[in-house]
Amino acid sequence: MNQLIKGAYVYSKGGFKQADLFIVDGVINEIGDNLPPVDNPQIINCPDCYVFPGFADLHVHFREPGFSYKETIKNGSLTAARAGYTAVCLMPNLIPPPDCPENILVQQDIIDRDAVISCFPYSAITKGRKGKGELVDFEQMSEYAVAFTDDGTGVQEKSLMEKAMKQAAKKKVIIAAHCEDESLLNGGYIHDGEYAALNGHKGISSESEYHQVERDIRLAKKYGTRYHVCHISCAETVDLIRKAKAEGLKVTCETAPHYLTMCDMDLQNDGRFKMNPPIRSARDRDALIEGIRDGTIDVIATDHAPHSKNEKRGGLRDSLMGVVGLETAFPVLYTELVKKNIISLEKLIELMSVNPRKIFNLPSAVIEKGEPANFCIYRLSTKYTVDSQNFVSAGKSSPFEGREVFGQNIMTILDNKIVWKKNMTEK
């Protein structure tokens, strides 16, 4: 199918310009002003829209195989496409865990059959994704996995993480670490801060995160490992990564929209506010914002983690950790950071598309002549209230429920296929 996208503001070569896009057989044939229709293409008039390179999320949970009642690869990938994502990396919290070729191929077969966008599975770091015991075979798994992580579980033993760092450096692959020292948790389930103290909740200390980050940075320095820190949440972690980058270490990191736009005093005793790591203090939020502004934080990922309604109805104490985030990520960040002049729209595109693709060597989403069509089209003027009942995702637990936002995706195109098109009657 050929498409002529007319009059949109197109992100190309680091900035925006109003132009037409002519797509022929899934490839960008021309970018220019008032391009004439050729070969009877589908004409998409977009005078008030923005064309962004397809977003890439380094941190999602599509729950299959093993937990398909929470989400499936088919539905999760459609959820991502709806939000403008064309590439996602799938976390290994699965049954069976992707800790050997046989297991990861179970997941890959489902991806090949059902995914509507590009999906890249992680390998676990440890056998059974236990964070202890025995390492996976890095030699074998590097042929199948985008990177290595035990997300949901921090690698507890320094000696084991050292072996993993050494193996990863040898194979030139990425360790993407969920940093959580279990000896410092003390039964906590939200941030150990003001809200917890005022409301009688057990808190998770920031030290449980940054203690492992500090350990791992030393190991990454020793072996020259490519080290990526998942979902950072506290000021101390930002400082550690800033110093590591100043030393020239191969260290990158991500944070998530809820850490950038909320603090612990925004919590309610509702499972939709419970995730790991937890939403922390206003001081931490401000440090994270400074981290994205000065380049310390490379990527904004969602940590999209669907659960069933029953699993999230236990309030802060008894609900499972994890919230959904794909369908709210761009609108929330655009509303809270770009419209409030905290960062530019160009910077947000770097954080959500350019940087994650570069760091993890994901397929290009460059909007230039001769490049594959890999982009989404947003109408930024659309204003609406977040309503989880309208989500495509099977998970409905969002901390942004009821929030007023701007920005709605109307189309996602990957190669020669429209993988999402908004029903104009949709609320």
Backbone hydrogen bonds in HBPLUS format (Angstrom, degrees):
<---DONOR---> <-ACCEPTOR-->    atom                        ^
c    i                          cat <-CA-CA->   ^        H-A-AA   ^      H-
h    n   atom  resd res      DA  || num        DHA   H-A  angle D-A-AA Bond
n    s   type  num  typ     dist DA aas  dist angle  dist       angle   num
A0042-GLN N   A0002-ASN O   2.80 MM  40  6.16 166.8  1.81 153.7 149.2     1
A0003-GLN N   A0023-ILE O   3.01 MM  20  5.05 144.6  2.14 130.0 141.1     2
A0023-ILE N   A0003-GLN O   2.76 MM  20  5.05 173.6  1.77 161.6 163.8     3
A0004-LEU N   A0042-GLN O   2.78 MM  38  6.06 160.9  1.82 153.7 155.1     4
A0044-ILE N   A0004-LEU O   2.83 MM  40  6.06 168.3  1.84 152.0 154.5     5
A0005-ILE N   A0021-LEU O   2.78 MM  16  4.98 159.6  1.82 155.6 158.0     6
A0021-LEU N   A0005-ILE O   2.79 MM  16  4.98 157.5  1.84 144.3 152.2     7
A0006-LYS N   A0044-ILE O   2.89 MM  38  6.11 160.7  1.92 150.0 156.3     8
A0046-CYS N   A0006-LYS O   2.81 MM  40  5.61 162.7  1.84 156.4 160.8     9
A0019-ALA N   A0008-ALA O   2.90 MM  11  5.85 157.1  1.95 170.5 171.8    10
A0009-TYR N   A0049-CYS O   2.89 MM  40  6.26 168.9  1.90 151.7 154.2    11
A0051-VAL N   A0009-TYR O   2.82 MM  42  6.07 161.1  1.86 145.1 149.7    12
A0010-VAL N   A0017-LYS O   2.74 MM   7  5.36 163.5  1.77 149.8 144.4    13
A0017-LYS N   A0010-VAL O   3.03 MM   7  5.36 144.0  2.16 132.8 142.9    14
A0011-TYR N   A0051-VAL O   3.03 MM  40  6.10 158.3  2.07 161.6 165.1    15
A0012-SER N   A0015-GLY O   2.79 MM   3  5.58 157.1  1.84 166.4 169.8    16
A0015-GLY N   A0012-SER O   3.27 MM   3  5.58 167.9  2.28 112.1 115.8    17
A0020-ASP N   A0032-GLY O   2.59 MM  12  5.31 172.4  1.60 164.5 167.1    18
A0032-GLY N   A0020-ASP O   3.09 MM  12  5.31 155.9  2.15 139.2 146.7    19
A0022-PHE N   A0030-GLU O   2.94 MM   8  5.17 163.0  1.97 156.0 155.7    20
A0029-ASN N   A0022-PHE O   2.72 MM   7  5.48 153.3  1.79 158.7 167.9    21
A0030-GLU N   A0022-PHE O   3.38 MM   8  5.17 148.9  2.48 135.3 137.6    22
A0024-VAL N   A0027-VAL O   2.87 MM   3  5.33 160.9  1.90 161.3 158.1    23
A0027-VAL N   A0024-VAL O   3.01 MM   3  5.33 157.1  2.07 112.4 119.7    24
A0373-ALA N   A0026-GLY O   2.79 MM 347  5.37 170.9  1.80 139.7 139.8    25
A0028-ILE N   A0371-GLU O   2.83 MM 343  5.55 175.0  1.83 164.6 164.4    26
A0370-GLY N   A0028-ILE O   2.72 MM 342  5.30 178.0  1.72 157.7 157.1    27
A0049-CYS N   A0046-CYS O   3.22 MM   3  5.15 160.7  2.26 117.5 114.3    28
A0050-TYR N   A0378-TYR O   2.76 MM 328  5.19 159.0  1.80 152.9 160.3    29
A0378-TYR N   A0050-TYR O   2.80 MM 328  5.19 158.6  1.84 158.1 159.0    30
A0052-PHE N   A0376-CYS O   2.92 MM 324  5.41 154.1  1.98 152.8 160.2    31
A0376-CYS N   A0052-PHE O   2.89 MM 324  5.41 156.2  1.95 153.1 160.9    32
A0054-GLY N   A0374-ASN O   2.97 MM 320  5.46 170.9  1.98 121.6 120.3    33
A0055-PHE N   A0084-GLY O   2.96 MM  29  5.90 156.2  2.02 143.0 142.2    34
A0086-THR N   A0055-PHE O   2.95 MM  31  5.92 158.9  1.99 155.1 153.8    35
A0056-ALA N   A0352-MET O   2.85 MM 296  6.08 169.3  1.86 161.0 160.7    36
A0057-ASP N   A0087-ALA O   2.99 MM  30  6.49 152.0  2.07 147.0 151.2    37
A0089-CYS N   A0057-ASP O   2.84 MM  32  6.30 141.9  1.98 162.7 168.4    38
A0303-ASP N   A0059-HIS O   2.92 MM 244  4.96 127.4  2.20 149.4 158.7    39
A0060-VAL N   A0089-CYS O   3.14 MM  29  6.20 152.9  2.22 170.9 171.9    40
A0091-MET N   A0060-VAL O   2.88 MM  31  5.97 170.0  1.89 172.9 175.7    41
A0061-HIS N   A0304-HIS O   2.82 MM 243  5.80 141.0  1.98 156.0 166.6    42
A0067-PHE N   A0063-ARG O   2.80 MM   4  4.96 143.3  1.94 164.6 171.9    43
A0095-ILE N   A0065-PRO O   3.14 MM  30  5.79 163.5  2.17 128.8 131.9    44
A0070-LYS N   A0067-PHE O   2.91 MM   3  5.79 163.9  1.93 127.7 132.5    45
A0076-GLY N   A0072-THR O   2.68 MM   4  5.68 159.2  1.72 150.9 158.4    46
A0077-SER N   A0073-ILE O   2.91 MM   4  5.78 158.7  1.96 140.0 145.6    47
A0078-LEU N   A0074-LYS O   3.17 MM   4  6.35 148.5  2.28 139.0 147.4    48
A0079-THR N   A0075-ASN O   2.87 MM   4  6.09 150.8  1.95 145.8 154.2    49
A0080-ALA N   A0076-GLY O   2.97 MM   4  6.28 154.5  2.04 145.8 152.1    50
A0081-ALA N   A0077-SER O   2.92 MM   4  6.15 157.4  1.97 142.6 148.9    51
A0082-ARG N   A0078-LEU O   2.89 MM   4  6.10 154.1  1.96 147.0 153.6    52
A0083-ALA N   A0079-THR O   3.29 MM   4  6.58 140.9  2.46 138.7 148.1    53
A0083-ALA N   A0080-ALA O   3.03 MM   3  5.19 127.0  2.32  98.7 112.6    54
A0085-TYR N   A0080-ALA O   2.91 MM   5  5.06 159.0  1.95 146.6 139.7    55
A0084-GLY N   A0081-ALA O   3.05 MM   3  5.07 156.3  2.11 103.0 110.5    56
A0118-SER N   A0086-THR O   3.14 MM  32  5.99 153.4  2.21 139.9 136.6    57
A0088-VAL N   A0118-SER O   2.99 MM  30  6.48 147.5  2.10 153.1 163.2    58
A0120-PHE N   A0088-VAL O   2.89 MM  32  6.26 158.8  1.94 154.4 161.6    59
A0090-LEU N   A0120-PHE O   2.83 MM  30  5.94 150.7  1.91 133.0 142.8    60
A0122-TYR N   A0090-LEU O   3.02 MM  32  5.93 154.4  2.09 162.5 156.2    61
A0094-LEU N   A0092-PRO O   2.77 MM   2  5.40 131.4  2.00 111.3  95.6    62
A0099-ASP N   A0097-PRO O   2.76 MM   2  5.59 128.6  2.02 114.7  98.3    63
A0124-ALA N   A0098-PRO O   3.06 MM  26  5.91 164.6  2.08 140.1 143.3    64
A0103-ASN N   A0100-CYS O   3.11 MM   3  5.49 119.9  2.49 107.9 121.6    65
A0104-ILE N   A0100-CYS O   3.09 MM   4  6.35 170.2  2.10 166.3 169.0    66
A0105-LEU N   A0101-PRO O   3.00 MM   4  6.00 147.5  2.11 148.1 156.2    67
A0106-VAL N   A0103-ASN O   3.13 MM   3  5.28 137.0  2.32  99.4 110.9    68
A0108-GLN N   A0104-ILE O   2.87 MM   4  6.16 157.8  1.92 145.3 152.6    69
A0109-ASP N   A0105-LEU O   2.91 MM   4  5.90 151.6  2.00 138.6 144.6    70
A0110-ILE N   A0107-GLN O   3.10 MM   3  5.29 120.2  2.47  99.6 113.8    71
A0111-ILE N   A0107-GLN O   3.00 MM   4  6.35 157.6  2.05 151.9 158.8    72
A0112-ASP N   A0108-GLN O   2.86 MM   4  6.09 168.2  1.87 154.6 157.1    73
A0113-ARG N   A0109-ASP O   3.09 MM   4  6.22 143.5  2.23 136.9 146.4    74
A0114-ASP N   A0110-ILE O   2.82 MM   4  5.83 162.6  1.85 157.0 161.1    75
A0115-ALA N   A0111-ILE O   3.04 MM   4  5.00 157.7  2.09 130.9 137.4    76
A0146-VAL N   A0121-PRO O   2.94 MM  25  6.06 161.9  1.97 150.9 156.7    77
A0123-SER N   A0147-ALA O   3.01 MM  24  6.33 168.5  2.02 161.5 164.4    78
A0149-THR N   A0123-SER O   2.87 MM  26  6.32 161.8  1.91 163.5 168.1    79
A0136-VAL N   A0125-ILE O   2.96 MM  11  5.80 159.3  2.01 140.9 139.1    80
A0129-ARG N   A0126-THR O   2.88 MM   3  4.95 157.2  1.93 129.3 128.4    81
A0127-LYS N   A0134-GLU O   2.71 MM   7  5.59 166.7  1.73 161.5 164.8    82
A0156-GLN N   A0131-GLY O   3.00 MM  25  5.90 151.9  2.08 150.4 153.6    83
A0141-MET N   A0137-ASP O   2.92 MM   4  6.09 177.7  1.92 166.5 165.7    84
A0142-SER N   A0138-PHE O   3.02 MM   4  5.72 145.6  2.14 140.6 145.9    85
A0143-GLU N   A0140-GLN O   3.17 MM   3  5.95 162.4  2.21 118.4 123.7    86
A0144-TYR N   A0141-MET O   3.01 MM   3  5.37 155.2  2.08 110.8 118.3    87
A0145-ALA N   A0141-MET O   3.00 MM   4  6.00 151.3  2.09 163.2 171.6    88
A0148-PHE N   A0174-ILE O   2.97 MM  26  6.20 158.8  2.02 160.7 167.7    89
A0176-ALA N   A0148-PHE O   2.78 MM  28  5.89 173.9  1.79 163.2 165.4    90
A0153-THR N   A0150-ASP O   2.79 MM   3  5.46 144.4  1.92 142.7 154.7    91
A0161-MET N   A0157-GLU O   3.04 MM   4  6.38 164.3  2.06 157.1 161.1    92
A0162-GLU N   A0158-LYS O   2.82 MM   4  6.01 149.6  1.91 150.6 160.0    93
A0163-LYS N   A0159-SER O   3.14 MM   4  6.38 152.6  2.22 138.5 144.6    94
A0164-ALA N   A0160-LEU O   2.99 MM   4  6.31 154.3  2.06 145.9 153.5    95
A0165-MET N   A0161-MET O   2.82 MM   4  6.04 160.1  1.86 151.6 156.4    96
A0166-LYS N   A0162-GLU O   2.99 MM   4  6.18 156.7  2.05 146.5 152.8    97
A0167-GLN N   A0163-LYS O   2.97 MM   4  6.21 159.9  2.01 148.7 153.8    98
A0168-ALA N   A0164-ALA O   2.83 MM   4  6.01 162.1  1.87 153.5 158.8    99
A0169-ALA N   A0165-MET O   2.93 MM   4  6.06 156.5  1.99 146.1 152.1   100
A0170-LYS N   A0166-LYS O   3.10 MM   4  6.29 153.5  2.17 142.1 149.2   101
A0171-LYS N   A0167-GLN O   3.06 MM   4  6.35 152.6  2.13 148.5 155.2   102
A0172-LYS N   A0168-ALA O   2.78 MM   4  5.71 112.6  2.24 136.6 154.3   103
A0173-VAL N   A0168-ALA O   3.00 MM   5  5.12 159.0  2.05 141.7 146.7   104
A0172-LYS N   A0169-ALA O   3.25 MM   3  4.82 144.7  2.38  90.2 100.4   105
A0175-ILE N   A0226-ARG O   3.05 MM  51  6.45 163.4  2.08 164.1 166.0   106
A0228-HIS N   A0175-ILE O   2.81 MM  53  6.06 173.7  1.82 160.0 161.1   107
A0177-ALA N   A0228-HIS O   2.78 MM  51  6.28 141.4  1.93 162.5 171.4   108
A0230-CYS N   A0177-ALA O   2.96 MM  53  5.65 168.7  1.97 142.9 145.3   109
A0181-ASP N   A0208-SER O   2.80 MM  27  4.76 157.6  1.85 132.8 140.2   110
A0184-LEU N   A0181-ASP O   3.04 MM   3  5.74 165.0  2.07 120.6 125.4   111
A0185-LEU N   A0182-GLU O   3.40 MM   3  5.34 172.8  2.41 105.6 107.0   112
A0188-GLY N   A0185-LEU O   3.00 MM   3  5.57 159.7  2.04 120.0 126.5   113
A0189-TYR N   A0202-LYS O   3.10 MM  13  6.14 163.9  2.13 136.9 131.9   114
A0204-ILE N   A0190-ILE O   2.54 MM  14  5.68 143.1  1.67 151.3 163.8   115
A0193-GLY N   A0191-HIS O   2.88 MM   2  5.51 125.7  2.18 109.3  93.0   116
A0192-ASP N   A0204-ILE O   3.03 MM  12  4.91 149.4  2.13 128.9 120.9   117
A0197-ALA N   A0193-GLY O   3.09 MM   4  6.33 161.0  2.13 152.5 158.0   118
A0198-LEU N   A0194-GLU O   2.94 MM   4  6.12 160.3  1.97 155.7 161.0   119
A0199-ASN N   A0195-TYR O   3.04 MM   4  6.06 141.4  2.19 145.7 155.1   120
A0201-HIS N   A0196-ALA O   2.98 MM   5  4.59 156.3  2.04 132.8 137.0   121
A0208-SER N   A0205-SER O   3.26 MM   3  5.64 144.6  2.40 103.8 111.9   122
A0209-GLU N   A0206-SER O   2.95 MM   3  5.54 147.9  2.05 114.7 123.5   123
A0210-TYR N   A0206-SER O   3.13 MM   4  6.50 160.7  2.16 158.4 158.2   124
A0211-HIS N   A0207-GLU O   2.88 MM   4  5.36 152.8  1.95 140.7 145.7   125
A0213-VAL N   A0209-GLU O   3.26 MM   4  6.55 157.7  2.32 146.9 153.5   126
A0214-GLU N   A0210-TYR O   2.93 MM   4  5.99 162.7  1.96 145.9 149.5   127
A0215-ARG N   A0211-HIS O   3.20 MM   4  6.44 158.3  2.25 139.5 145.3   128
A0216-ASP N   A0212-GLN O   2.85 MM   4  6.00 167.2  1.87 154.2 157.4   129
A0217-ILE N   A0213-VAL O   2.92 MM   4  6.07 155.6  1.98 152.7 158.6   130
A0218-ARG N   A0214-GLU O   3.34 MM   4  6.56 156.7  2.40 144.3 149.3   131
A0219-LEU N   A0215-ARG O   3.25 MM   4  6.62 152.4  2.33 143.5 151.1   132
A0220-ALA N   A0216-ASP O   2.78 MM   4  6.04 159.4  1.82 154.2 160.3   133
A0221-LYS N   A0217-ILE O   2.92 MM   4  6.06 153.2  1.99 145.8 152.7   134
A0222-LYS N   A0218-ARG O   3.06 MM   4  6.28 151.9  2.14 140.8 148.2   135
A0223-TYR N   A0219-LEU O   3.11 MM   4  6.38 153.8  2.18 152.4 157.5   136
A0224-GLY N   A0220-ALA O   2.74 MM   4  5.40 127.3  2.01 141.4 153.1   137
A0225-THR N   A0220-ALA O   3.13 MM   5  4.72 135.0  2.34 124.9 132.8   138
A0227-TYR N   A0250-LYS O   2.89 MM  23  6.20 166.3  1.91 166.3 170.8   139
A0252-THR N   A0227-TYR O   2.92 MM  25  6.37 155.7  1.98 153.1 160.0   140
A0229-VAL N   A0252-THR O   2.92 MM  23  6.39 156.8  1.97 139.7 143.0   141
A0254-GLU N   A0229-VAL O   3.09 MM  25  6.44 145.4  2.22 173.9 175.0   142
A0232-ILE N   A0254-GLU O   2.87 MM  22  6.25 165.4  1.89 158.4 153.4   143
A0238-VAL N   A0234-CYS O   3.34 MM   4  6.74 156.0  2.40 147.7 154.2   144
A0239-ASP N   A0235-ALA O   3.07 MM   4  6.41 158.5  2.12 152.3 157.6   145
A0240-LEU N   A0236-GLU O   3.03 MM   4  6.30 158.2  2.08 148.1 153.6   146
A0241-ILE N   A0237-THR O   3.01 MM   4  6.23 162.7  2.04 154.6 158.5   147
A0242-ARG N   A0238-VAL O   2.92 MM   4  6.07 155.3  1.98 149.7 157.1   148
A0243-LYS N   A0239-ASP O   3.05 MM   4  6.28 160.1  2.09 149.4 153.7   149
A0244-ALA N   A0240-LEU O   3.00 MM   4  6.23 153.1  2.07 142.8 150.8   150
A0245-LYS N   A0241-ILE O   2.93 MM   4  6.13 159.2  1.98 151.2 155.7   151
A0246-ALA N   A0242-ARG O   3.04 MM   4  6.28 151.7  2.12 142.4 150.5   152
A0247-GLU N   A0243-LYS O   3.10 MM   4  6.40 133.8  2.33 139.7 151.2   153
A0247-GLU N   A0244-ALA O   3.16 MM   3  5.14 132.2  2.40  94.2 106.9   154
A0249-LEU N   A0244-ALA O   3.13 MM   5  5.60 163.3  2.15 156.7 151.5   155
A0248-GLY N   A0245-LYS O   2.87 MM   3  4.98 152.9  1.95 103.7 112.8   156
A0298-ASP N   A0253-CYS O   3.29 MM  45  5.71 135.6  2.50 129.3 139.1   157
A0299-VAL N   A0253-CYS O   3.29 MM  46  6.46 143.7  2.43 145.5 153.5   158
A0255-THR N   A0299-VAL O   3.07 MM  44  6.60 145.6  2.19 150.3 158.1   159
A0301-ALA N   A0255-THR O   2.87 MM  46  6.07 153.3  1.94 166.8 171.6   160
A0259-TYR N   A0256-ALA O   3.11 MM   3  5.63 134.2  2.33 113.5 124.7   161
A0260-LEU N   A0257-PRO O   3.13 MM   3  5.22 131.9  2.37  99.1 112.0   162
A0261-THR N   A0257-PRO O   3.14 MM   4  6.23 130.1  2.40 148.8 161.2   163
A0266-ASP N   A0263-CYS O   2.87 MM   3  5.58 163.5  1.89 124.5 129.2   164
A0264-ASP N   A0280-ARG O   2.67 MM  16  5.11 132.1  1.89 133.3 142.9   165
A0267-LEU N   A0264-ASP O   3.16 MM   3  5.43 164.7  2.19 109.1 113.4   166
A0270-ASP N   A0268-GLN O   2.66 MM   2  5.39 134.0  1.87 111.7  96.1   167
A0273-PHE N   A0270-ASP O   3.04 MM   3  5.95 164.8  2.06 130.0 132.2   168
A0274-LYS N   A0271-GLY O   3.13 MM   3  5.25 163.7  2.16 114.1 114.5   169
A0322-GLY N   A0274-LYS O   2.96 MM  48  6.18 152.6  2.03 125.2 133.7   170
A0285-ARG N   A0281-SER O   2.96 MM   4  6.31 162.0  1.99 151.2 156.2   171
A0286-ASP N   A0282-ALA O   2.92 MM   4  6.11 162.6  1.95 150.4 154.3   172
A0287-ALA N   A0283-ARG O   3.02 MM   4  6.25 149.5  2.12 142.9 151.3   173
A0288-LEU N   A0284-ASP O   2.93 MM   4  6.23 152.1  2.01 152.6 160.0   174
A0289-ILE N   A0285-ARG O   2.99 MM   4  6.31 156.8  2.04 150.3 156.7   175
A0290-GLU N   A0286-ASP O   3.00 MM   4  6.25 158.1  2.05 144.4 150.1   176
A0291-GLY N   A0287-ALA O   2.90 MM   4  6.10 141.3  2.05 136.0 147.5   177
A0292-ILE N   A0288-LEU O   2.98 MM   4  6.42 141.8  2.13 148.8 157.6   178
A0293-ARG N   A0289-ILE O   3.05 MM   4  6.30 149.2  2.15 144.8 154.0   179
A0294-ASP N   A0290-GLU O   2.93 MM   4  6.13 154.3  2.00 151.3 156.5   180
A0296-THR N   A0291-GLY O   2.91 MM   5  4.83 114.5  2.35 144.8 155.9   181
A0297-ILE N   A0291-GLY O   2.94 MM   6  5.20 170.9  1.94 119.0 120.0   182
A0300-ILE N   A0351-LEU O   3.14 MM  51  5.51 161.5  2.18 126.8 126.1   183
A0305-ALA N   A0323-VAL O   2.86 MM  18  5.12 159.4  1.90 127.2 131.9   184
A0311-GLU N   A0308-SER O   3.14 MM   3  5.24 121.4  2.50  97.0 111.3   185
A0312-LYS N   A0309-LYS O   3.15 MM   3  5.35 149.1  2.25 103.9 113.1   186
A0313-ARG N   A0310-ASN O   3.46 MM   3  5.35 171.6  2.47 102.7 104.6   187
A0320-LEU N   A0311-GLU O   2.96 MM   9  5.81 164.0  1.98 162.0 167.4   188
A0318-ASP N   A0314-GLY O   3.10 MM   4  4.43 147.6  2.21 139.1 131.7   189
A0319-SER N   A0315-GLY O   3.25 MM   4  5.61 139.0  2.43 138.8 142.6   190
A0324-VAL N   A0397-SER O   3.02 MM  73  5.99 161.6  2.06 153.1 158.7   191
A0328-THR N   A0325-GLY O   3.38 MM   3  5.51 147.8  2.49 102.8 111.6   192
A0329-ALA N   A0325-GLY O   3.09 MM   4  5.80 130.3  2.34 151.6 161.5   193
A0332-VAL N   A0328-THR O   2.94 MM   4  5.81 164.8  1.97 157.1 161.9   194
A0333-LEU N   A0329-ALA O   3.02 MM   4  6.13 169.6  2.03 157.0 160.4   195
A0334-TYR N   A0330-PHE O   2.77 MM   4  5.81 165.5  1.79 162.5 166.7   196
A0335-THR N   A0331-PRO O   2.96 MM   4  5.97 159.8  2.00 142.6 148.6   197
A0336-GLU N   A0332-VAL O   2.84 MM   4  5.91 167.2  1.86 153.5 157.4   198
A0337-LEU N   A0333-LEU O   2.85 MM   4  5.37 151.4  1.94 137.1 144.6   199
A0338-VAL N   A0333-LEU O   3.37 MM   5  6.89 150.7  2.46 144.4 152.3   200
A0339-LYS N   A0334-TYR O   2.87 MM   5  6.15 164.7  1.89 171.9 175.6   201
A0342-ILE N   A0337-LEU O   2.77 MM   5  4.94 150.6  1.85 163.5 167.8   202
A0343-ILE N   A0337-LEU O   3.22 MM   6  5.76 155.2  2.28 123.5 126.1   203
A0341-ASN N   A0338-VAL O   2.91 MM   3  5.05 159.1  1.95 114.3 116.3   204
A0348-LEU N   A0344-SER O   3.14 MM   4  6.49 153.2  2.21 144.3 151.1   205
A0349-ILE N   A0345-LEU O   3.07 MM   4  6.40 153.5  2.14 150.0 156.5   206
A0350-GLU N   A0346-GLU O   3.07 MM   4  6.40 151.6  2.15 146.0 153.8   207
A0351-LEU N   A0347-LYS O   3.05 MM   4  6.34 156.7  2.11 149.8 155.4   208
A0352-MET N   A0348-LEU O   2.98 MM   4  6.15 142.3  2.13 145.8 155.8   209
A0353-SER N   A0349-ILE O   2.84 MM   4  5.57 138.3  2.02 146.1 152.8   210
A0354-VAL N   A0349-ILE O   3.27 MM   5  6.62 156.5  2.33 139.1 145.3   211
A0355-ASN N   A0350-GLU O   2.80 MM   5  5.52 169.1  1.81 149.7 153.5   212
A0357-ARG N   A0353-SER O   3.40 MM   4  6.31 158.7  2.45 142.5 148.4   213
A0358-LYS N   A0354-VAL O   3.11 MM   4  6.29 154.5  2.17 148.5 156.2   214
A0359-ILE N   A0355-ASN O   2.89 MM   4  6.03 173.7  1.89 167.6 167.8   215
A0360-PHE N   A0356-PRO O   3.13 MM   4  6.05 166.5  2.15 144.5 148.4   216
A0362-LEU N   A0357-ARG O   2.92 MM   5  4.54 147.5  2.03 127.3 135.8   217
A0371-GLU N   A0368-GLU O   3.07 MM   3  5.66 160.8  2.11 142.3 142.6   218
A0415-ASP N   A0373-ALA O   2.54 MM  42  4.83 145.7  1.65 171.7 165.5   219
A0375-PHE N   A0413-ILE O   2.98 MM  38  5.54 147.2  2.09 150.6 160.7   220
A0413-ILE N   A0375-PHE O   2.86 MM  38  5.54 169.6  1.87 170.4 174.0   221
A0377-ILE N   A0411-MET O   2.82 MM  34  5.26 151.6  1.90 155.4 159.3   222
A0410-ILE N   A0377-ILE O   2.80 MM  33  5.75 176.0  1.80 173.0 173.3   223
A0379-ARG N   A0408-GLN O   2.95 MM  29  5.43 168.8  1.96 150.7 151.3   224
A0408-GLN N   A0379-ARG O   3.11 MM  29  5.43 153.7  2.18 127.9 135.3   225
A0407-GLY N   A0382-THR O   2.89 MM  25  5.35 148.4  1.99 146.7 156.9   226
A0384-TYR N   A0405-VAL O   3.00 MM  21  5.68 160.6  2.04 157.6 163.4   227
A0405-VAL N   A0384-TYR O   2.85 MM  21  5.68 167.2  1.86 172.9 175.8   228
A0386-VAL N   A0403-ARG O   2.88 MM  17  5.44 167.8  1.90 152.0 153.2   229
A0402-GLY N   A0386-VAL O   2.88 MM  16  5.06 164.6  1.90 140.9 142.5   230
A0390-ASN N   A0387-ASP O   2.91 MM   3  5.75 165.3  1.94 125.4 130.4   231
A0391-PHE N   A0388-SER O   3.03 MM   3  5.09 162.8  2.06 105.5 110.9   232
A0401-GLU N   A0398-SER O   3.35 MM   3  5.57 163.9  2.38 112.1 112.0   233
A0403-ARG N   A0400-PHE O   2.97 MM   3  5.43 160.3  2.01 142.9 141.8   234
A0422-LYS N   A0410-ILE O   2.94 MM  12  4.78 171.8  1.94 129.3 130.1   235
A0412-THR N   A0420-TRP O   2.86 MM   8  4.94 153.7  1.93 139.3 140.1   236
A0419-VAL N   A0412-THR O   2.85 MM   7  5.64 136.6  2.04 146.2 159.3   237
A0420-TRP N   A0412-THR O   3.30 MM   8  4.94 144.2  2.44 140.1 135.2   238
A0414-LEU N   A0417-LYS O   2.97 MM   3  5.54 161.9  2.01 165.8 166.5   239
A0417-LYS N   A0414-LEU O   3.16 MM   3  5.54 145.0  2.28 119.1 129.5   240
A0426-GLU N   A0423-ASN O   2.71 MM   3  5.27 164.3  1.73 125.9 131.2   241
